[in-house]
């Protein structure tokens, strides 16, 4: 088990793209179950939250392959 604050401190890396995507800025939580549904990352080039939220990257929890000590590995196209 881990805290949301711990998730936000781990860098997210895409396995399929082989690149670093950054850090989660938010999470989607199912209020009925209390489960995390997705991690939210700012889009590339987002500057201090000035771009619309539509450009954020949403990573469904099912796409997370491994949560390590420093990284979160995901499998998205």
N, CA and C atoms as an extended XYZ file, in Angstrom:
231
Properties=species:S:1:pos:R:3:atomname:S:1:resname:S:1:resid:I:1 pbc="F F F"
N         0.851       -1.173        0.000 N   UNK     1
C         0.000        0.000        0.000 CA  UNK     1
C         0.899        1.239        0.000 C   UNK     1
N         0.413        2.316       -0.595 N   UNK     2
C         1.181        3.554       -0.643 CA  UNK     2
C         0.249        4.743       -0.617 C   UNK     2
N         0.813        5.901       -0.347 N   UNK     3
C         0.043        7.139       -0.274 CA  UNK     3
C         0.045        7.839       -1.626 C   UNK     3
N        -0.981        8.646       -1.872 N   UNK     4
C        -1.047        9.421       -3.109 CA  UNK     4
C         0.149       10.359       -3.202 C   UNK     4
N         0.554       10.934       -2.087 N   UNK     5
C         1.713       11.832       -2.103 CA  UNK     5
C         2.975       11.093       -2.552 C   UNK     5
N         3.086        9.810       -2.236 N   UNK     6
C         4.228        9.013       -2.691 CA  UNK     6
C         4.157        8.774       -4.192 C   UNK     6
N         2.962        8.527       -4.717 N   UNK     7
C         2.795        8.337       -6.163 CA  UNK     7
C         3.237        9.570       -6.933 C   UNK     7
N         2.907       10.732       -6.409 N   UNK     8
C         3.219       11.982       -7.104 CA  UNK     8
C         4.718       12.275       -7.136 C   UNK     8
N         5.495       11.608       -6.309 N   UNK     9
C         6.941       11.821       -6.268 CA  UNK     9
C         7.708       10.862       -7.175 C   UNK     9
N         7.007        9.945       -7.816 N   UNK    10
C         7.656        8.956       -8.678 CA  UNK    10
C         7.522        9.379      -10.142 C   UNK    10
N         8.621        9.287      -10.868 N   UNK    11
C         8.592        9.641      -12.285 CA  UNK    11
C         7.891        8.538      -13.072 C   UNK    11
N         7.114        8.934      -14.079 N   UNK    12
C         6.360        7.984      -14.883 CA  UNK    12
C         7.088        7.765      -16.199 C   UNK    12
N         7.309        6.478      -16.529 N   UNK    13
C         8.040        6.099      -17.732 CA  UNK    13
C         7.157        5.186      -18.570 C   UNK    13
N         7.058        5.492      -19.868 N   UNK    14
C         6.290        4.674      -20.802 CA  UNK    14
C         7.178        3.560      -21.342 C   UNK    14
N         6.762        2.312      -21.146 N   UNK    15
C         7.520        1.175      -21.667 CA  UNK    15
C         7.477        1.125      -23.191 C   UNK    15
N         6.313        1.360      -23.776 N   UNK    16
C         6.171        1.240      -25.229 CA  UNK    16
C         6.871        2.369      -25.977 C   UNK    16
N         6.912        3.559      -25.381 N   UNK    17
C         7.557        4.698      -26.031 CA  UNK    17
C         9.012        4.838      -25.613 C   UNK    17
N         9.383        4.198      -24.521 N   UNK    18
C        10.746        4.273      -24.032 CA  UNK    18
C        11.169        5.668      -23.615 C   UNK    18
N        10.222        6.410      -23.025 N   UNK    19
C        10.576        7.773      -22.611 CA  UNK    19
C         9.904        8.148      -21.302 C   UNK    19
N        10.482        9.165      -20.691 N   UNK    20
C         9.949        9.692      -19.436 CA  UNK    20
C         8.818       10.661      -19.739 C   UNK    20
N         7.729       10.517      -19.008 N   UNK    21
C         6.567       11.377      -19.228 CA  UNK    21
C         6.409       12.443      -18.156 C   UNK    21
N         7.138       12.314      -17.064 N   UNK    22
C         7.041       13.301      -15.995 CA  UNK    22
C         6.426       12.711      -14.739 C   UNK    22
N         5.792       13.569      -13.974 N   UNK    23
C         5.223       13.185      -12.682 CA  UNK    23
C         3.714       13.419      -12.690 C   UNK    23
N         2.986       12.580      -11.968 N   UNK    24
C         1.537       12.751      -11.855 CA  UNK    24
C         1.241       14.027      -11.071 C   UNK    24
N         0.298       14.799      -11.568 N   UNK    25
C        -0.113       16.014      -10.863 CA  UNK    25
C        -1.442       15.821      -10.146 C   UNK    25
N        -2.145       14.751      -10.508 N   UNK    26
C        -3.457       14.511       -9.910 CA  UNK    26
C        -3.808       13.042      -10.070 C   UNK    26
N        -4.848       12.612       -9.392 N   UNK    27
C        -5.361       11.252       -9.525 CA  UNK    27
C        -6.879       11.313       -9.663 C   UNK    27
N        -7.429       10.312      -10.341 N   UNK    28
C        -8.885       10.137      -10.398 CA  UNK    28
C        -9.229        9.029       -9.416 C   UNK    28
N       -10.174        9.302       -8.533 N   UNK    29
C       -10.572        8.320       -7.526 CA  UNK    29
C       -12.050        8.008       -7.686 C   UNK    29
N       -12.381        6.725       -7.662 N   UNK    30
C       -13.767        6.289       -7.668 CA  UNK    30
C       -14.299        6.494       -6.253 C   UNK    30
N       -15.227        7.413       -6.092 N   UNK    31
C       -15.727        7.751       -4.757 CA  UNK    31
C       -16.531        6.629       -4.115 C   UNK    31
N       -17.097        5.744       -4.932 N   UNK    32
C       -17.869        4.633       -4.378 CA  UNK    32
C       -16.969        3.546       -3.799 C   UNK    32
N       -15.866        3.250       -4.496 N   UNK    33
C       -14.984        2.168       -4.052 CA  UNK    33
C       -13.742        2.671       -3.322 C   UNK    33
N       -13.378        3.930       -3.555 N   UNK    34
C       -12.157        4.474       -2.976 CA  UNK    34
C       -10.904        4.097       -3.743 C   UNK    34
N       -11.072        3.420       -4.878 N   UNK    35
C        -9.933        2.985       -5.690 CA  UNK    35
C        -9.453        4.097       -6.609 C   UNK    35
N        -8.154        4.098       -6.869 N   UNK    36
C        -7.595        5.025       -7.855 CA  UNK    36
C        -7.948        4.499       -9.237 C   UNK    36
N        -8.551        5.344      -10.064 N   UNK    37
C        -8.945        4.962      -11.417 CA  UNK    37
C        -7.878        5.331      -12.445 C   UNK    37
N        -7.176        6.456      -12.227 N   UNK    38
C        -6.199        6.919      -13.209 CA  UNK    38
C        -5.242        7.922      -12.580 C   UNK    38
N        -4.075        8.045      -13.203 N   UNK    39
C        -3.127        9.104      -12.869 CA  UNK    39
C        -3.232       10.178      -13.941 C   UNK    39
N        -3.107       11.426      -13.552 N   UNK    40
C        -3.185       12.550      -14.480 CA  UNK    40
C        -1.803       13.196      -14.559 C   UNK    40
N        -1.307       13.349      -15.790 N   UNK    41
C        -0.024       14.005      -16.030 CA  UNK    41
C        -0.273       15.238      -16.873 C   UNK    41
N         0.495       16.297      -16.642 N   UNK    42
C         0.344       17.464      -17.514 CA  UNK    42
C         0.861       17.121      -18.904 C   UNK    42
N         0.236       17.693      -19.922 N   UNK    43
C         0.702       17.460      -21.286 CA  UNK    43
C         2.094       18.040      -21.446 C   UNK    43
N         2.823       17.528      -22.413 N   UNK    44
C         4.166       18.039      -22.679 CA  UNK    44
C         4.057       19.502      -23.077 C   UNK    44
N         4.873       20.337      -22.490 N   UNK    45
C         4.859       21.759      -22.820 CA  UNK    45
C         3.905       22.576      -21.980 C   UNK    45
N         3.187       21.949      -21.062 N   UNK    46
C         2.272       22.702      -20.202 CA  UNK    46
C         3.088       23.588      -19.268 C   UNK    46
N         2.705       24.828      -19.136 N   UNK    47
C         3.510       25.795      -18.406 CA  UNK    47
C         2.727       26.347      -17.230 C   UNK    47
N         3.059       25.906      -16.016 N   UNK    48
C         2.424       26.388      -14.787 CA  UNK    48
C         0.904       26.296      -14.826 C   UNK    48
N         0.373       25.243      -15.455 N   UNK    49
C        -1.069       25.035      -15.467 CA  UNK    49
C        -1.840       26.008      -16.333 C   UNK    49
N        -1.178       26.648      -17.294 N   UNK    50
C        -1.854       27.661      -18.097 CA  UNK    50
C        -2.597       27.098      -19.300 C   UNK    50
N        -2.323       25.878      -19.695 N   UNK    51
C        -3.044       25.283      -20.818 CA  UNK    51
C        -4.293       24.576      -20.301 C   UNK    51
N        -5.279       24.373      -21.173 N   UNK    52
C        -6.519       23.717      -20.732 CA  UNK    52
C        -6.284       22.293      -20.249 C   UNK    52
N        -7.157       21.826      -19.351 N   UNK    53
C        -7.066       20.464      -18.814 CA  UNK    53
C        -7.255       19.407      -19.891 C   UNK    53
N        -7.892       19.760      -21.010 N   UNK    54
C        -8.128       18.793      -22.079 CA  UNK    54
C        -6.826       18.201      -22.600 C   UNK    54
N        -5.727       18.899      -22.413 N   UNK    55
C        -4.443       18.442      -22.927 CA  UNK    55
C        -3.708       17.523      -21.961 C   UNK    55
N        -4.261       17.294      -20.784 N   UNK    56
C        -3.608       16.423      -19.814 CA  UNK    56
C        -3.587       14.984      -20.321 C   UNK    56
N        -2.605       14.227      -19.852 N   UNK    57
C        -2.495       12.811      -20.188 CA  UNK    57
C        -3.145       12.021      -19.058 C   UNK    57
N        -4.126       11.194      -19.391 N   UNK    58
C        -4.821       10.366      -18.399 CA  UNK    58
C        -4.340        8.926      -18.573 C   UNK    58
N        -3.766        8.377      -17.524 N   UNK    59
C        -3.251        7.008      -17.557 CA  UNK    59
C        -4.156        6.135      -16.695 C   UNK    59
N        -4.993        5.294      -17.328 N   UNK    60
C        -5.857        4.400      -16.550 CA  UNK    60
C        -5.018        3.463      -15.672 C   UNK    60
N        -5.530        3.156      -14.501 N   UNK    61
C        -4.798        2.322      -13.549 CA  UNK    61
C        -4.404        0.978      -14.158 C   UNK    61
N        -5.220        0.440      -15.069 N   UNK    62
C        -4.915       -0.855      -15.697 CA  UNK    62
C        -3.642       -0.801      -16.530 C   UNK    62
N        -3.244        0.379      -16.966 N   UNK    63
C        -2.053        0.534      -17.811 CA  UNK    63
C        -0.769        0.640      -16.993 C   UNK    63
N        -0.898        0.696      -15.679 N   UNK    64
C         0.280        0.759      -14.815 CA  UNK    64
C         0.793       -0.666      -14.624 C   UNK    64
N         2.030       -0.897      -15.037 N   UNK    65
C         2.612       -2.238      -14.975 CA  UNK    65
C         3.400       -2.483      -13.699 C   UNK    65
N         4.046       -1.428      -13.179 N   UNK    66
C         4.860       -1.613      -11.984 CA  UNK    66
C         5.058       -0.277      -11.282 C   UNK    66
N         4.900       -0.276       -9.967 N   UNK    67
C         5.211        0.896       -9.154 CA  UNK    67
C         6.465        0.540       -8.368 C   UNK    67
N         7.574        1.180       -8.745 N   UNK    68
C         8.848        0.914       -8.082 CA  UNK    68
C         9.148        1.958       -7.021 C   UNK    68
N        10.369        1.939       -6.519 N   UNK    69
C        10.747        2.890       -5.479 CA  UNK    69
C        10.891        4.303       -6.022 C   UNK    69
N        11.320        4.437       -7.290 N   UNK    70
C        11.527        5.754       -7.887 CA  UNK    70
C        10.685        6.009       -9.130 C   UNK    70
N        10.198        4.941       -9.764 N   UNK    71
C         9.507        5.055      -11.053 CA  UNK    71
C         8.166        4.340      -11.041 C   UNK    71
N         7.299        4.787      -11.951 N   UNK    72
C         6.066        4.075      -12.265 CA  UNK    72
C         6.159        3.720      -13.740 C   UNK    72
N         6.115        2.426      -14.054 N   UNK    73
C         6.187        1.975      -15.438 CA  UNK    73
C         4.775        1.771      -15.967 C   UNK    73
N         4.500        2.374      -17.139 N   UNK    74
C         3.169        2.258      -17.735 CA  UNK    74
C         3.290        1.727      -19.154 C   UNK    74
N         2.196        1.208      -19.669 N   UNK    75
C         2.165        0.691      -21.038 CA  UNK    75
C         1.032        1.369      -21.790 C   UNK    75
N         1.333        2.507      -22.401 N   UNK    76
C         0.352        3.217      -23.226 CA  UNK    76
C         0.960        3.494      -24.586 C   UNK    76
N         0.115        3.652      -25.565 N   UNK    77
C         0.573        3.959      -26.932 CA  UNK    77
C         0.864        5.426      -27.068 C   UNK    77
